[in-house]
Amino acid sequence: MSQNLQFALQAAWKVLLVGLLLGAGLPALFALGVRSLAWGAGGAAEVTEDGTVAKAQPAGTVIGWVCFAVVLLGVVLGITFIVASGFGKALSFEHVYPTIVNKK
């Protein structure tokens, strides 16, 4: 009986981790991207503690767009997984990049 409980807890931990990563991680990364773009724009988009406007930071713009690219990649991979499953295929990460393969 304890072996079954151990298997159930291992599976629950994996589901929890993926849920946190995709359920809260992608929206948090999107919010970080929006915040980074505001930091990158400076001016009225970013006000310092003493009430003055901040100068533009080009690194903030780059960080923001990288965050958006990662979120977009996650969304595209999710849609690809759903569509591939609908056609009786599977998404494989055997190689460095994801590929659509026949289900085994």
C-alpha positions as a Markdown table, in Angstrom:
| # | Residue | x | y | z |
|---|---|---|---|---|
| 1 | Met | 0.0 | 0.0 | 0.0 |
| 2 | Ser | 2.8 | 2.4 | 0.8 |
| 3 | Gln | 4.3 | 1.9 | -2.7 |
| 4 | Asn | 1.0 | 3.0 | -4.3 |
| 5 | Leu | 1.0 | 6.1 | -2.1 |
| 6 | Gln | 4.6 | 6.9 | -3.1 |
| 7 | Phe | 3.7 | 6.7 | -6.8 |
| 8 | Ala | 0.7 | 8.9 | -6.3 |
| 9 | Leu | 2.7 | 11.5 | -4.4 |
| 10 | Gln | 5.4 | 11.5 | -7.1 |
| 11 | Ala | 2.8 | 12.0 | -9.8 |
| 12 | Ala | 1.1 | 14.8 | -7.8 |
| 13 | Trp | 4.4 | 16.6 | -7.3 |
| 14 | Lys | 5.0 | 16.6 | -11.1 |
| 15 | Val | 1.5 | 17.9 | -11.8 |
| 16 | Leu | 1.9 | 20.6 | -9.2 |
| 17 | Leu | 5.3 | 21.7 | -10.7 |
| 18 | Val | 3.9 | 21.9 | -14.2 |
| 19 | Gly | 0.8 | 23.7 | -13.0 |
| 20 | Leu | 2.9 | 26.3 | -11.2 |
| 21 | Leu | 5.3 | 26.7 | -14.1 |
| 22 | Leu | 2.6 | 27.1 | -16.8 |
| 23 | Gly | -0.3 | 28.4 | -14.7 |
| 24 | Ala | 1.6 | 31.0 | -12.8 |
| 25 | Gly | 5.0 | 31.1 | -14.4 |
| 26 | Leu | 4.0 | 32.3 | -17.9 |
| 27 | Pro | 1.7 | 35.1 | -16.7 |
| 28 | Ala | 4.4 | 36.2 | -14.2 |
| 29 | Leu | 7.0 | 36.3 | -17.0 |
| 30 | Phe | 4.6 | 38.3 | -19.1 |
| 31 | Ala | 4.1 | 40.8 | -16.2 |
| 32 | Leu | 7.9 | 41.0 | -15.9 |
| 33 | Gly | 8.1 | 41.8 | -19.6 |
| 34 | Val | 5.7 | 44.6 | -19.3 |
| 35 | Arg | 7.6 | 46.0 | -16.3 |
| 36 | Ser | 10.9 | 45.7 | -18.1 |
| 37 | Leu | 9.5 | 47.6 | -21.1 |
| 38 | Ala | 8.4 | 50.4 | -18.7 |
| 39 | Trp | 11.9 | 50.5 | -17.3 |
| 40 | Gly | 13.3 | 50.5 | -20.8 |
| 41 | Ala | 11.1 | 53.4 | -21.9 |
| 42 | Gly | 11.9 | 55.6 | -18.9 |
| 43 | Gly | 10.2 | 59.0 | -18.9 |
| 44 | Ala | 6.6 | 59.1 | -17.6 |
| 45 | Ala | 6.5 | 55.3 | -17.8 |
| 46 | Glu | 9.0 | 55.0 | -14.9 |
| 47 | Val | 8.9 | 57.4 | -11.9 |
| 48 | Thr | 11.6 | 57.1 | -9.3 |
| 49 | Glu | 11.1 | 57.3 | -5.5 |
| 50 | Asp | 11.8 | 61.0 | -5.3 |
| 51 | Gly | 9.2 | 61.9 | -7.9 |
| 52 | Thr | 11.5 | 62.5 | -10.9 |
| 53 | Val | 11.2 | 60.7 | -14.2 |
| 54 | Ala | 13.8 | 58.1 | -14.9 |
| 55 | Lys | 16.0 | 58.0 | -18.0 |
| 56 | Ala | 15.5 | 55.3 | -20.6 |
| 57 | Gln | 17.3 | 52.0 | -20.1 |
| 58 | Pro | 17.9 | 50.0 | -23.4 |
| 59 | Ala | 18.5 | 46.8 | -21.4 |
| 60 | Gly | 15.0 | 47.0 | -20.1 |
| 61 | Thr | 13.6 | 46.9 | -23.6 |
| 62 | Val | 15.7 | 43.9 | -24.5 |
| 63 | Ile | 14.7 | 42.0 | -21.3 |
| 64 | Gly | 11.1 | 42.8 | -22.0 |
| 65 | Trp | 11.1 | 41.4 | -25.5 |
| 66 | Val | 13.0 | 38.3 | -24.4 |
| 67 | Cys | 10.3 | 37.7 | -21.8 |
| 68 | Phe | 7.6 | 38.1 | -24.4 |
| 69 | Ala | 9.4 | 35.7 | -26.7 |
| 70 | Val | 9.6 | 33.0 | -24.0 |
| 71 | Val | 5.9 | 33.4 | -23.3 |
| 72 | Leu | 5.1 | 33.2 | -27.0 |
| 73 | Leu | 7.2 | 30.1 | -27.3 |
| 74 | Gly | 5.3 | 28.5 | -24.4 |
| 75 | Val | 1.9 | 29.3 | -26.0 |
| 76 | Val | 3.0 | 28.0 | -29.4 |
| 77 | Leu | 4.3 | 24.8 | -27.9 |
| 78 | Gly | 1.0 | 24.3 | -25.9 |
| 79 | Ile | -1.1 | 24.8 | -29.0 |
| 80 | Thr | 1.2 | 22.5 | -31.0 |
| 81 | Phe | 0.8 | 19.8 | -28.3 |
| 82 | Ile | -3.0 | 20.1 | -28.4 |
| 83 | Val | -3.3 | 20.1 | -32.2 |
| 84 | Ala | -0.8 | 17.1 | -32.5 |
| 85 | Ser | -2.9 | 15.1 | -30.0 |
| 86 | Gly | -6.0 | 15.8 | -32.0 |
| 87 | Phe | -4.4 | 14.3 | -35.1 |
| 88 | Gly | -3.2 | 11.2 | -33.2 |
| 89 | Lys | 0.4 | 12.4 | -33.1 |
| 90 | Ala | 2.7 | 13.3 | -30.2 |
| 91 | Leu | 5.1 | 16.1 | -29.5 |
| 92 | Ser | 8.6 | 14.7 | -29.0 |
| 93 | Phe | 11.6 | 16.4 | -27.4 |
| 94 | Glu | 14.1 | 13.7 | -28.3 |
| 95 | His | 16.2 | 16.2 | -30.1 |
| 96 | Val | 17.0 | 19.7 | -29.1 |
| 97 | Tyr | 14.0 | 21.1 | -30.8 |
| 98 | Pro | 10.4 | 19.7 | -30.6 |
| 99 | Thr | 9.1 | 17.5 | -33.4 |
| 100 | Ile | 5.7 | 15.9 | -34.1 |
| 101 | Val | 5.9 | 12.1 | -34.3 |
| 102 | Asn | 3.5 | 9.2 | -34.5 |
| 103 | Lys | 2.2 | 7.9 | -31.2 |
| 104 | Lys | 3.7 | 4.6 | -30.1 |
